[in-house]
């Protein structure tokens, strides 16, 4: 029951908000889901205590589920097990144990500030009536306007919009720009993180320099991979006005060769992108333009086909090796990637089929 309620706390807000906005569903529904799920856990809605008792030699029985599990899998006999709550409490400093036992509303709000402040900043920078969106995307006046010879012309506006035009003498339409304050980067992540450091500066066990250094070390390798992925995406997509962009050519050629059968491969293509990259976002960036070009060529509703792409990318994370290895490491399972993959692949295949079938009426709408 708890799982169904938790899923409903995510899906219902997501569907409702999507009727009014294309940008806010993923932001608000996640926040609402976390709050509702935490409330369900606090009041133990749909949760039942799991009692374990010693059944026989070498076995323990889960009385709540009626399952027999070998001692080798669950550890020591149930009578000697330390409650999970006590293990967590033992790892908390003495000064913070009262806070863990009975946190106030203010404590909860401050401790979760990185989460809700990130969402709030994203929302207020995207509501046009507030005016911040326009202010953060202004390309004039210019602070920097440098000519870099054959490399192009580098500009930086007062809103920190960096741009590069006339790249290698190419036309203006191939110019590149990056809105540093509008794209989720400095705002909200740096701002929310810095605000949290400022509030809890007295409780820091390491200096801000050490914390930032640790973050930089963790980001070094993922940053290299992401930069490579983004370069590939830009090379594939080109610009909407370019009919010779690789994504456009691939989408047109595949749709011409397969005709309506391309629909069958649409979700699989999204899943393939997530399988290699471990990210639905990277999958959508890489193959979204291909799907759109194919849909327009076949006369299909391209928004519906992009939804199929998104579904495929989402479920494709389940078969991504990096995700499987990461989860296996967290739960203490070693060298079981193949076994996990065998169990997950049929579920992923069924999900892809269901997603495609459900979207068929919308594709031809």
DOKE-121001 format. One record per residue (C-alpha): y, x, z; residue in three letters. Coordinates in Angstrom, 3 decimals, always signed. Layout:
<sites>
         py         px         pz   resn
          Y          X          Z    Ala
...
</sites>
This chain:
<sites>
         py         px         pz   resn
     +0.000     +0.000     +0.000    Unk
     +2.385     +2.811     +0.877    Unk
     +1.974     +4.430     -2.547    Unk
     +2.648     +1.148     -4.366    Unk
     +5.755     +0.506     -2.268    Unk
     +7.001     +4.060     -2.797    Unk
     +6.545     +3.776     -6.568    Unk
     +8.320     +0.400     -6.548    Unk
    +11.233     +1.982     -4.648    Unk
    +11.645     +4.335     -7.614    Unk
    +10.857     +2.118    -10.599    Unk
    +12.834     -0.999     -9.621    Unk
    +16.171     +0.821     -9.043    Unk
    +15.538     +2.938    -12.142    Unk
    +14.978     -0.103    -14.369    Unk
    +17.865     -2.069    -12.844    Unk
    +20.454     +0.709    -13.133    Unk
    +19.304     +1.515    -16.684    Unk
    +20.528     -1.920    -17.780    Unk
    +24.102     -0.826    -17.054    Unk
    +24.144     +2.933    -17.562    Unk
    +22.242     +5.612    -19.468    Unk
    +23.368     +8.489    -17.251    Unk
    +23.065     +7.214    -13.681    Unk
    +19.453     +5.908    -13.437    Unk
    +17.883     +9.315    -12.827    Unk
    +20.597    +10.188    -10.289    Unk
    +20.798     +7.028     -8.205    Unk
    +17.178     +5.887     -8.436    Unk
    +15.938     +9.214     -7.049    Unk
    +18.340     +9.016     -4.112    Unk
    +17.446     +5.382     -3.422    Unk
    +13.738     +6.218     -3.678    Unk
    +13.984     +9.047     -1.142    Unk
    +15.896     +6.867     +1.317    Unk
    +13.481     +3.927     +0.965    Unk
    +10.371     +6.114     +1.166    Unk
    +11.712     +7.861     +4.271    Unk
    +12.307     +4.422     +5.825    Unk
     +8.746     +3.366     +4.997    Unk
     +7.402     +6.525     +6.626    Unk
     +9.597     +6.085     +9.703    Unk
     +8.350     +2.545    +10.308    Unk
     +4.792     +3.422     +9.152    Unk
     +4.798     +0.670     +6.514    Unk
     +1.511     +0.745     +4.615    Unk
     +0.268     +3.746     +6.576    Unk
     -2.788     +3.723     +8.784    Unk
     -3.763     +6.398    +11.313    Unk
     -6.656     +8.530    +10.139    Unk
     -9.120     +9.100    +12.997    Unk
    -11.751    +11.799    +12.675    Unk
    -14.841    +11.999    +14.825    Unk
    -17.800    +14.356    +14.992    Unk
    -20.695    +12.725    +13.131    Unk
    -23.403    +15.291    +13.022    Unk
    -24.114    +18.983    +12.739    Unk
    -21.917    +20.557    +10.103    Unk
    -20.086    +17.323     +9.286    Unk
    -16.983    +15.394    +10.266    Unk
    -16.342    +11.786     +9.332    Unk
    -12.993    +10.328     +8.400    Unk
    -13.149     +7.023    +10.287    Unk
    -10.157     +5.624     +8.471    Unk
    -11.681     +5.998     +5.015    Unk
    -15.403     +6.210     +5.794    Unk
    -15.784     +9.504     +3.908    Unk
    -18.024    +12.360     +4.951    Unk
    -16.617    +15.823     +4.428    Unk
    -18.207    +19.208     +5.093    Unk
    -16.719    +21.291     +7.899    Unk
    -16.163    +24.087     +5.407    Unk
    -13.684    +21.879     +3.574    Unk
    -11.729    +20.497     +6.502    Unk
    -11.820    +23.472     +8.866    Unk
    -12.727    +23.193    +12.534    Unk
    -14.269    +20.011    +14.024    Unk
    -11.856    +17.154    +14.553    Unk
    -11.926    +17.384    +18.342    Unk
    -10.483    +20.900    +18.188    Unk
     -7.892    +20.273    +15.476    Unk
     -4.215    +20.666    +16.310    Unk
     -2.115    +17.667    +15.245    Unk
     +0.037    +18.327    +12.174    Unk
     +3.186    +17.216    +14.006    Unk
     +2.576    +19.834    +16.731    Unk
     +2.044    +22.568    +14.137    Unk
     +5.385    +21.693    +12.542    Unk
     +7.129    +21.573    +15.913    Unk
     +5.713    +24.982    +16.902    Unk
     +7.400    +26.533    +13.875    Unk
    +10.825    +25.137    +14.800    Unk
    +13.162    +27.201    +17.021    Unk
    +13.439    +25.981    +20.608    Unk
    +17.117    +25.055    +20.155    Unk
    +16.310    +22.701    +17.276    Unk
    +13.304    +20.860    +18.757    Unk
    +15.423    +18.109    +20.314    Unk
    +16.989    +17.507    +16.906    Unk
    +13.512    +17.220    +15.365    Unk
    +12.390    +14.760    +18.030    Unk
    +15.381    +12.393    +17.920    Unk
    +17.893    +13.149    +15.141    Unk
    +21.115    +11.143    +15.033    Unk
    +22.547     +9.540    +11.890    Unk
    +25.147    +12.317    +11.644    Unk
    +22.431    +14.980    +11.946    Unk
    +20.402    +13.388     +9.157    Unk
    +23.491    +13.049     +6.945    Unk
    +24.482    +16.692     +7.414    Unk
    +20.960    +18.059     +7.015    Unk
    +20.527    +16.176     +3.745    Unk
    +23.998    +17.077     +2.466    Unk
    +22.788    +19.323     -0.393    Unk
    +20.927    +16.331     -1.840    Unk
    +23.420    +13.485     -1.537    Unk
    +26.485    +15.651     -2.168    Unk
    +24.949    +16.836     -5.446    Unk
    +24.394    +13.240     -6.559    Unk
    +27.880    +12.117     -5.464    Unk
    +29.564    +14.978     -7.335    Unk
    +27.562    +14.236    -10.476    Unk
    +28.522    +10.561    -10.320    Unk
    +32.253    +10.994     -9.750    Unk
    +32.510    +13.549    -12.566    Unk
    +30.892    +11.142    -15.008    Unk
    +32.752     +7.898    -14.323    Unk
    +35.515     +7.920    -16.928    Unk
    +37.816     +5.616    -14.936    Unk
    +38.164     +8.273    -12.218    Unk
    +39.576    +10.721    -14.757    Unk
    +37.681    +13.841    -13.710    Unk
    +35.468    +13.797    -16.795    Unk
    +38.430    +14.147    -19.146    Unk
    +40.060    +16.798    -16.951    Unk
    +36.878    +18.921    -16.841    Unk
    +36.341    +18.837    -20.611    Unk
    +39.871    +19.674    -21.813    Unk
    +39.915    +22.390    -24.477    Unk
    +43.657    +23.024    -24.150    Unk
    +45.795    +24.726    -22.977    Unk
    +44.076    +28.053    -23.593    Unk
    +43.990    +30.827    -21.005    Unk
    +42.126    +33.253    -23.274    Unk
    +42.271    +33.401    -27.057    Unk
    +40.684    +36.620    -28.247    Unk
    +39.664    +37.630    -31.763    Unk
    +36.385    +39.536    -31.673    Unk
    +36.403    +40.634    -35.269    Unk
    +33.364    +39.516    -37.250    Unk
    +31.755    +38.133    -34.059    Unk
    +34.232    +35.258    -33.992    Unk
    +37.063    +33.976    -31.825    Unk
    +36.556    +33.588    -28.062    Unk
    +38.567    +30.960    -26.186    Unk
    +38.767    +29.786    -22.578    Unk
    +40.726    +26.703    -21.571    Unk
    +42.351    +25.875    -18.236    Unk
    +39.377    +23.568    -17.535    Unk
    +37.044    +26.568    -17.999    Unk
    +35.670    +25.363    -21.312    Unk
    +34.487    +28.514    -23.045    Unk
    +34.154    +28.490    -26.826    Unk
    +33.212    +30.742    -29.707    Unk
    +34.272    +29.838    -33.249    Unk
    +34.157    +31.491    -36.679    Unk
    +30.876    +33.115    -35.655    Unk
    +30.135    +35.812    -38.259    Unk
    +32.635    +34.072    -40.485    Unk
    +30.756    +30.751    -40.371    Unk
    +32.670    +27.473    -40.765    Unk
    +34.325    +25.823    -37.770    Unk
    +31.622    +23.155    -37.580    Unk
    +29.138    +25.787    -36.365    Unk
    +31.355    +26.711    -33.419    Unk
    +29.836    +26.821    -29.905    Unk
    +31.367    +25.676    -26.626    Unk
    +30.267    +25.341    -22.998    Unk
    +32.000    +23.138    -20.394    Unk
    +31.429    +25.205    -17.272    Unk
    +32.822    +22.678    -14.785    Unk
    +31.369    +19.549    -16.427    Unk
    +27.833    +20.675    -17.249    Unk
    +25.728    +20.558    -14.012    Unk
    +26.160    +24.174    -12.980    Unk
    +29.124    +25.213    -10.808    Unk
    +29.672    +21.527    -10.067    Unk
    +27.645    +20.202     -8.289    Unk
    +25.158    +22.911     -7.320    Unk
    +27.436    +25.779     -6.314    Unk
    +29.857    +23.410     -4.609    Unk
    +27.144    +21.545     -2.659    Unk
    +25.391    +24.778     -1.702    Unk
    +28.611    +26.453     -0.569    Unk
    +29.625    +23.395     +1.455    Unk
    +26.268    +23.422     +3.237    Unk
    +26.573    +27.146     +3.999    Unk
    +30.037    +26.523     +5.413    Unk
    +28.897    +23.651     +7.665    Unk
    +25.895    +25.569     +9.032    Unk
    +27.390    +29.073     +9.019    Unk
    +26.790    +29.337    +12.757    Unk
    +23.041    +28.686    +12.372    Unk
    +22.373    +31.122     +9.543    Unk
    +19.573    +33.584    +10.277    Unk
    +20.634    +35.742     +7.327    Unk
    +24.043    +36.641     +5.970    Unk
    +25.400    +34.727     +2.950    Unk
    +25.047    +37.948     +0.939    Unk
    +21.323    +38.145     +1.737    Unk
    +20.847    +34.461     +0.920    Unk
    +22.601    +34.780     -2.450    Unk
    +20.647    +37.962     -3.160    Unk
    +17.371    +36.171     -2.476    Unk
    +18.383    +33.311     -4.761    Unk
    +19.325    +35.770     -7.517    Unk
    +15.951    +37.533     -7.238    Unk
    +14.085    +34.230     -7.462    Unk
    +16.114    +33.112    -10.462    Unk
    +15.828    +36.354    -12.441    Unk
    +12.518    +35.699    -14.188    Unk
    +12.972    +31.910    -14.687    Unk
    +16.437    +32.630    -16.112    Unk
    +14.978    +34.915    -18.777    Unk
    +12.423    +32.263    -19.745    Unk
    +15.050    +29.502    -19.815    Unk
    +17.435    +31.563    -21.940    Unk
    +14.647    +32.138    -24.457    Unk
    +13.793    +28.433    -24.474    Unk
    +17.430    +27.408    -24.942    Unk
    +17.878    +29.887    -27.809    Unk
    +14.809    +28.391    -29.487    Unk
    +16.195    +24.886    -28.935    Unk
    +19.555    +25.776    -30.471    Unk
    +17.866    +27.375    -33.475    Unk
    +15.686    +24.303    -33.984    Unk
    +18.367    +21.684    -33.528    Unk
    +21.364    +23.179    -35.289    Unk
    +24.010    +20.479    -35.597    Unk
    +23.670    +16.813    -36.490    Unk
    +25.705    +17.412    -39.638    Unk
    +23.269    +20.095    -40.854    Unk
    +20.489    +18.648    -42.969    Unk
    +18.939    +22.132    -43.142    Unk
    +18.375    +22.398    -39.380    Unk
    +14.703    +23.289    -38.687    Unk
    +14.195    +20.227    -36.456    Unk
    +15.506    +17.952    -39.217    Unk
    +13.217    +19.556    -41.811    Unk
    +10.153    +19.380    -39.538    Unk
    +10.805    +15.729    -38.671    Unk
    +11.315    +14.715    -42.308    Unk
     +8.275    +16.606    -43.614    Unk
     +5.927    +15.386    -40.881    Unk
     +7.042    +11.777    -41.229    Unk
     +6.670    +11.918    -45.019    Unk
     +3.176    +13.408    -44.725    Unk
     +1.917    +11.099    -41.965    Unk
     +4.018     +7.978    -42.563    Unk
     +3.587     +5.511    -39.658    Unk
     +0.743     +7.628    -38.278    Unk
     +3.456     +9.909    -36.901    Unk
     +3.830     +7.390    -34.077    Unk
     +0.382     +8.384    -32.809    Unk
     +1.507    +12.012    -32.508    Unk
     +4.892    +11.264    -30.959    Unk
     +3.809    +11.124    -27.309    Unk
     +1.392    +14.013    -27.881    Unk
     +4.263    +16.120    -29.239    Unk
     +6.306    +15.466    -26.088    Unk
     +3.313    +16.314    -23.927    Unk
     +2.740    +19.522    -25.872    Unk
     +6.317    +20.635    -25.213    Unk
     +5.918    +20.076    -21.467    Unk
     +2.492    +21.790    -21.517    Unk
     +4.025    +25.021    -22.824    Unk
     +7.327    +24.926    -20.942    Unk
     +6.487    +23.026    -17.747    Unk
     +9.650    +20.981    -18.187    Unk
    +10.273    +17.499    -19.569    Unk
    +13.877    +18.499    -20.224    Unk
    +12.910    +21.505    -22.352    Unk
    +10.353    +19.378    -24.189    Unk
    +12.994    +16.740    -24.963    Unk
    +15.507    +19.364    -26.051    Unk
    +12.965    +21.054    -28.306    Unk
    +11.321    +18.055    -29.952    Unk
    +13.881    +15.285    -29.455    Unk
    +15.681    +16.129    -32.698    Unk
    +12.344    +16.205    -34.550    Unk
    +11.473    +12.735    -33.246    Unk
    +14.888    +11.335    -34.155    Unk
    +14.741    +12.708    -37.710    Unk
    +11.238    +11.281    -38.198    Unk
    +12.249     +7.872    -36.818    Unk
    +15.280     +7.605    -39.095    Unk
    +13.210     +8.636    -42.100    Unk
    +10.553     +5.998    -41.318    Unk
    +13.086     +3.282    -40.500    Unk
    +11.938     +3.076    -36.870    Unk
    +14.043     +2.507    -33.771    Unk
    +14.793     +6.133    -32.895    Unk
    +15.721     +5.263    -29.290    Unk
    +12.246     +3.796    -28.770    Unk
    +10.608     +6.867    -30.327    Unk
    +12.657     +9.122    -28.069    Unk
    +11.411     +7.038    -25.122    Unk
     +7.844     +7.776    -26.252    Unk
     +8.791    +11.474    -26.429    Unk
    +10.113    +11.289    -22.872    Unk
     +6.928     +9.613    -21.629    Unk
     +4.822    +12.300    -23.277    Unk
     +6.968    +15.047    -21.791    Unk
     +6.719    +13.546    -18.310    Unk
     +2.932    +13.241    -18.263    Unk
     +2.602    +16.610    -19.998    Unk
     +3.687    +18.271    -16.759    Unk
     +0.323    +17.271    -15.318    Unk
     -1.511    +19.637    -17.703    Unk
     +1.026    +22.470    -17.553    Unk
     -0.831    +25.541    -16.290    Unk
     +2.136    +26.867    -14.316    Unk
     +2.393    +23.552    -12.443    Unk
     -1.344    +23.442    -11.747    Unk
     -1.324    +27.031    -10.454    Unk
     +1.726    +26.366     -8.276    Unk
     +0.198    +23.253     -6.689    Unk
     -3.175    +24.966     -6.227    Unk
     -1.449    +27.806     -4.408    Unk
     +0.412    +25.411     -2.109    Unk
     -2.746    +23.526     -1.072    Unk
     -4.839    +26.698     -0.800    Unk
     -7.207    +26.157     -3.740    Unk
     -8.089    +29.262     -5.733    Unk
     -9.475    +29.673     -9.245    Unk
     -9.871    +25.935     -9.822    Unk
     -7.437    +25.522    -12.733    Unk
    -10.234    +24.660    -15.170    Unk
    -11.718    +22.029    -12.850    Unk
     -8.307    +20.459    -12.262    Unk
     -7.588    +20.432    -15.992    Unk
    -10.875    +18.643    -16.764    Unk
    -10.014    +15.877    -14.313    Unk
     -6.399    +15.545    -15.417    Unk
     -6.805    +15.588    -19.224    Unk
     -8.499    +12.138    -19.461    Unk
     -5.730    +10.617    -17.316    Unk
     -3.063    +12.216    -19.495    Unk
     -4.787    +10.985    -22.668    Unk
     -4.973     +7.431    -21.297    Unk
     -1.283     +7.581    -20.317    Unk
     -0.298     +8.721    -23.816    Unk
     -2.233     +5.859    -25.413    Unk
     -0.739     +3.266    -23.032    Unk
     +2.814     +4.573    -23.563    Unk
     +2.425     +4.434    -27.344    Unk
     +0.933     +0.933    -27.361    Unk
     +3.568     -0.449    -24.988    Unk
     +6.406     +0.927    -27.134    Unk
     +5.037     -0.310    -30.500    Unk
     +7.014     -3.601    -30.487    Unk
    +10.223     -1.724    -29.689    Unk
     +9.625     +0.846    -32.453    Unk
     +9.624     -1.868    -35.108    Unk
    +12.372     -3.965    -33.496    Unk
</sites>
